[in-house]
Amino acid sequence: MGENLQFAQDSAQAAGFYLLDDQDASGLGRLQVMDRNWTVCSREPGPGTYPVDMKVTLHAVKAGESC
């Protein structure tokens, strides 16, 4: 965690995961328009080995905000 949202998405896709979802971790429901301006706080599922057709959800806040 702690990487920008764009990097996290690129990394997931490089690993074969294409079913991605982004959520505002602050709970404000904001859309992530500029992915590089968001910092990943958590992801679902967590660390482990999963089939590549599994949905990956990245929870992020705007850069500079606390998770």
C-alpha positions as a Markdown table, in Angstrom:
| # | Residue | x | y | z |
|---|---|---|---|---|
| 1 | Met | 0.0 | 0.0 | 0.0 |
| 2 | Gly | 1.0 | 3.6 | -0.3 |
| 3 | Glu | 1.6 | 3.6 | -4.1 |
| 4 | Asn | -0.3 | 5.8 | -6.4 |
| 5 | Leu | -3.5 | 4.3 | -7.8 |
| 6 | Gln | -2.2 | 4.3 | -11.4 |
| 7 | Phe | 0.8 | 2.3 | -10.5 |
| 8 | Ala | -1.3 | -0.2 | -8.5 |
| 9 | Gln | -3.7 | -0.6 | -11.5 |
| 10 | Asp | -0.8 | -1.1 | -13.9 |
| 11 | Ser | 0.8 | -3.7 | -11.6 |
| 12 | Ala | -2.4 | -5.6 | -11.2 |
| 13 | Gln | -2.9 | -5.6 | -15.0 |
| 14 | Ala | 0.7 | -6.7 | -15.5 |
| 15 | Ala | 0.0 | -9.7 | -13.2 |
| 16 | Gly | -3.1 | -10.6 | -15.4 |
| 17 | Phe | -5.9 | -9.0 | -13.3 |
| 18 | Tyr | -8.2 | -6.9 | -15.4 |
| 19 | Leu | -11.4 | -6.9 | -13.3 |
| 20 | Leu | -10.5 | -3.8 | -11.3 |
| 21 | Asp | -12.6 | -1.5 | -9.1 |
| 22 | Asp | -11.5 | 1.8 | -7.4 |
| 23 | Gln | -13.2 | 3.1 | -4.3 |
| 24 | Asp | -12.8 | 6.3 | -2.3 |
| 25 | Ala | -11.4 | 5.1 | 1.0 |
| 26 | Ser | -12.5 | 8.3 | 2.8 |
| 27 | Gly | -16.1 | 7.2 | 2.5 |
| 28 | Leu | -17.0 | 10.4 | 0.6 |
| 29 | Gly | -17.8 | 8.5 | -2.7 |
| 30 | Arg | -15.5 | 10.7 | -4.8 |
| 31 | Leu | -14.5 | 9.5 | -8.3 |
| 32 | Gln | -10.8 | 8.9 | -9.0 |
| 33 | Val | -10.4 | 11.0 | -12.2 |
| 34 | Met | -6.6 | 11.5 | -12.1 |
| 35 | Asp | -5.4 | 8.1 | -10.8 |
| 36 | Arg | -1.8 | 9.4 | -10.2 |
| 37 | Asn | -3.2 | 11.8 | -7.6 |
| 38 | Trp | -4.6 | 9.1 | -5.4 |
| 39 | Thr | -2.8 | 6.9 | -2.9 |
| 40 | Val | -3.8 | 3.3 | -2.3 |
| 41 | Cys | -4.8 | 2.5 | 1.3 |
| 42 | Ser | -5.9 | -1.1 | 0.9 |
| 43 | Arg | -7.0 | -3.7 | -1.6 |
| 44 | Glu | -9.4 | -6.6 | -1.7 |
| 45 | Pro | -8.6 | -9.4 | -1.7 |
| 46 | Gly | -5.5 | -9.0 | 0.4 |
| 47 | Pro | -2.1 | -10.6 | -0.2 |
| 48 | Gly | -2.1 | -14.1 | -1.5 |
| 49 | Thr | -2.6 | -16.1 | -4.7 |
| 50 | Tyr | -5.9 | -15.7 | -6.5 |
| 51 | Pro | -7.3 | -16.6 | -10.0 |
| 52 | Val | -6.8 | -13.7 | -12.4 |
| 53 | Asp | -10.6 | -13.6 | -13.1 |
| 54 | Met | -11.2 | -12.4 | -9.5 |
| 55 | Lys | -12.3 | -8.8 | -9.0 |
| 56 | Val | -9.6 | -6.6 | -7.3 |
| 57 | Thr | -10.9 | -3.5 | -5.5 |
| 58 | Leu | -8.4 | -0.7 | -4.7 |
| 59 | His | -9.4 | 1.7 | -1.9 |
| 60 | Ala | -7.6 | 5.0 | -2.2 |
| 61 | Val | -7.6 | 8.6 | -0.9 |
| 62 | Lys | -6.4 | 11.8 | -2.6 |
| 63 | Ala | -2.6 | 12.3 | -2.3 |
| 64 | Gly | -1.7 | 13.9 | 0.9 |
| 65 | Glu | -4.8 | 12.6 | 2.8 |
| 66 | Ser | -4.6 | 10.0 | 5.5 |
| 67 | Cys | -5.9 | 6.5 | 5.0 |
